[in-house]
Every structure is written in C-alpha cells, then in structure tokens.
C-alpha cells in the first residue's frame, strides 16, 4: 500500500466514537445522537457531532500518518446528557497522528495511548 493510499483510508468515512481517553463511550439511549467525525477529502474539512453539538473545521494530513485538526467551530446547544466529555473538541485539536486498521480509526498524540478510538459506520 502506498503512502497516499494509506492516508486516504480514513477520509470520506463516517467514524463513530467508541472510546475517549481510554474510557468506553456509553450512550444514554438507543436513539441518542452518536458522536462521530468525518474527514472530507475534497476540501480537507472535518465535521461531526460531539453528542449534542455539531462541529466543523479543517484538517491536514501529512506523510507518516500525521494529522492536524484546526479551526474548529461548533454549535452551542444546551444538552443534559452528553456521552462524551465536554472537551471532546479540544482533544481533537490536540491529536497529531492516526492509525487505521480493520475498520477502526485511532487518534493519538505523540504515538502514545489513544486519545480517541472510532469505528467505521455505514452512512
């Protein structure tokens, strides 16, 4: 697999959060808003939902599975039961690399313990 094809494996896929900072994500109800992220290859934009608020921003993917997320903005709805920590967007802006394997996306900082783990889902 070439470097370019390995970089594209995380783009244009909806990734649902399953673990944040080493803790499994538990949703309050079956129909709860799922926390997700999607990296759009056409315009290098990232968008998603933190379980309550929608967010959007920019990302840059570099050689060596390096990734940088920046310029994130989100809606500011008041939500009572959010499945993730309130600093989810801050965590996303702190990551600097990723791995993709068997339908799982792992975002880390300095190749240490995963900060966020996602599974690929059908759109």
BAKOLRO-453505 format. One record per residue (C-alpha): residue number from 1; residue in one letter; x, y, z. Coordinates in Angstrom, 1 decimal, always signed. Layout:
# residues N
[NUM; 'A'; [X; Y; Z]],
...
# end
This chain:
# residues 123
[1; 'X'; [+0.0; +0.0; +0.0]],
[2; 'X'; [+1.4; +3.4; -0.9]],
[3; 'X'; [+1.7; +6.3; +1.5]],
[4; 'X'; [-1.1; +8.2; -0.4]],
[5; 'X'; [-3.5; +5.2; -0.4]],
[6; 'X'; [-2.9; +4.6; +3.3]],
[7; 'X'; [-3.6; +8.3; +4.1]],
[8; 'X'; [-6.9; +8.2; +2.1]],
[9; 'X'; [-8.2; +5.2; +4.1]],
[10; 'X'; [-9.6; +7.4; +6.9]],
[11; 'X'; [-11.2; +10.0; +4.5]],
[12; 'X'; [-14.8; +10.1; +3.4]],
[13; 'X'; [-15.9; +7.6; +6.1]],
[14; 'X'; [-18.2; +8.3; +9.0]],
[15; 'X'; [-16.3; +7.3; +12.2]],
[16; 'X'; [-18.4; +6.7; +15.4]],
[17; 'X'; [-16.7; +7.3; +18.7]],
[18; 'X'; [-16.3; +4.2; +20.8]],
[19; 'X'; [-13.6; +5.2; +23.3]],
[20; 'X'; [-12.4; +8.6; +24.6]],
[21; 'X'; [-9.3; +9.0; +26.8]],
[22; 'X'; [-9.3; +5.2; +27.5]],
[23; 'X'; [-12.9; +5.1; +28.6]],
[24; 'X'; [-15.7; +3.4; +26.6]],
[25; 'X'; [-18.4; +5.8; +25.3]],
[26; 'X'; [-21.9; +4.8; +26.6]],
[27; 'X'; [-25.0; +6.3; +25.0]],
[28; 'X'; [-28.0; +7.1; +27.2]],
[29; 'X'; [-30.5; +5.6; +24.9]],
[30; 'X'; [-30.5; +3.6; +21.6]],
[31; 'X'; [-31.6; +6.6; +19.7]],
[32; 'X'; [-29.1; +9.0; +21.3]],
[33; 'X'; [-27.1; +11.2; +19.0]],
[34; 'X'; [-23.9; +9.3; +18.2]],
[35; 'X'; [-20.6; +11.1; +18.5]],
[36; 'X'; [-18.9; +11.0; +15.1]],
[37; 'X'; [-16.3; +12.6; +12.9]],
[38; 'X'; [-15.8; +12.6; +9.2]],
[39; 'X'; [-12.8; +13.8; +7.2]],
[40; 'X'; [-13.8; +15.1; +3.7]],
[41; 'X'; [-11.1; +14.6; +1.1]],
[42; 'X'; [-12.5; +17.1; -1.4]],
[43; 'X'; [-11.9; +20.2; +0.7]],
[44; 'X'; [-9.8; +19.0; +3.6]],
[45; 'X'; [-12.7; +19.8; +6.0]],
[46; 'X'; [-13.7; +17.8; +9.1]],
[47; 'X'; [-17.2; +17.7; +10.5]],
[48; 'X'; [-19.1; +15.8; +13.1]],
[49; 'X'; [-21.1; +15.8; +16.3]],
[50; 'X'; [-20.0; +15.6; +19.9]],
[51; 'X'; [-23.2; +14.0; +21.0]],
[52; 'X'; [-25.0; +17.4; +21.3]],
[53; 'X'; [-23.4; +20.0; +19.1]],
[54; 'X'; [-22.3; +19.8; +15.5]],
[55; 'X'; [-18.7; +20.9; +14.7]],
[56; 'X'; [-16.7; +21.7; +11.6]],
[57; 'X'; [-13.1; +22.7; +10.9]],
[58; 'X'; [-10.1; +22.0; +8.8]],
[59; 'X'; [-7.6; +19.1; +8.8]],
[60; 'X'; [-4.2; +18.5; +7.2]],
[61; 'X'; [-2.8; +15.0; +6.6]],
[62; 'X'; [+0.9; +14.6; +6.2]],
[63; 'X'; [+3.3; +11.7; +5.5]],
[64; 'X'; [+3.9; +9.2; +8.3]],
[65; 'X'; [+0.2; +9.2; +9.3]],
[66; 'X'; [+0.4; +12.7; +10.8]],
[67; 'X'; [-2.8; +14.7; +11.0]],
[68; 'X'; [-3.6; +18.1; +12.4]],
[69; 'X'; [-7.1; +19.4; +13.1]],
[70; 'X'; [-7.6; +23.1; +13.4]],
[71; 'X'; [-10.1; +26.0; +13.2]],
[72; 'X'; [-12.9; +24.0; +14.9]],
[73; 'X'; [-16.2; +25.7; +15.5]],
[74; 'X'; [-19.3; +24.2; +17.0]],
[75; 'X'; [-22.9; +25.0; +17.8]],
[76; 'X'; [-23.7; +25.8; +21.4]],
[77; 'X'; [-26.9; +23.9; +22.2]],
[78; 'X'; [-27.5; +23.1; +25.9]],
[79; 'X'; [-27.6; +19.3; +26.4]],
[80; 'X'; [-28.3; +17.5; +29.6]],
[81; 'X'; [-26.9; +14.0; +28.9]],
[82; 'X'; [-23.8; +14.0; +26.7]],
[83; 'X'; [-22.0; +10.7; +26.3]],
[84; 'X'; [-18.6; +12.4; +25.9]],
[85; 'X'; [-16.5; +14.8; +28.0]],
[86; 'X'; [-17.2; +18.5; +27.3]],
[87; 'X'; [-13.6; +18.9; +26.0]],
[88; 'X'; [-14.0; +16.5; +23.0]],
[89; 'X'; [-13.3; +19.3; +20.5]],
[90; 'X'; [-10.2; +20.3; +22.5]],
[91; 'X'; [-9.0; +16.6; +22.4]],
[92; 'X'; [-9.4; +16.6; +18.6]],
[93; 'X'; [-7.3; +19.7; +18.2]],
[94; 'X'; [-4.5; +18.1; +20.3]],
[95; 'X'; [-4.0; +14.9; +18.2]],
[96; 'X'; [-1.2; +14.7; +15.8]],
[97; 'X'; [-1.3; +11.2; +14.3]],
[98; 'X'; [-3.6; +8.4; +13.4]],
[99; 'X'; [-3.8; +4.7; +12.6]],
[100; 'X'; [-6.5; +2.8; +10.7]],
[101; 'X'; [-6.9; -1.0; +10.9]],
[102; 'X'; [-9.8; -3.3; +10.3]],
[103; 'X'; [-12.4; -0.5; +10.4]],
[104; 'X'; [-11.0; +1.2; +13.5]],
[105; 'X'; [-9.6; +4.7; +13.5]],
[106; 'X'; [-7.3; +5.6; +16.4]],
[107; 'X'; [-6.3; +9.2; +17.0]],
[108; 'X'; [-3.3; +9.8; +19.3]],
[109; 'X'; [-0.8; +12.4; +20.4]],
[110; 'X'; [+2.9; +11.7; +20.1]],
[111; 'X'; [+2.1; +8.0; +19.3]],
[112; 'X'; [+1.2; +7.4; +22.9]],
[113; 'X'; [-2.1; +6.0; +24.3]],
[114; 'X'; [-5.1; +6.5; +22.1]],
[115; 'X'; [-7.0; +9.7; +22.8]],
[116; 'X'; [-10.0; +8.7; +20.7]],
[117; 'X'; [-11.0; +5.4; +19.1]],
[118; 'X'; [-13.7; +5.3; +16.4]],
[119; 'X'; [-15.3; +2.6; +14.3]],
[120; 'X'; [-16.4; +3.0; +10.7]],
[121; 'X'; [-20.2; +3.1; +10.2]],
[122; 'X'; [-22.4; +3.0; +7.1]],
[123; 'X'; [-23.8; +6.3; +6.0]],
# end
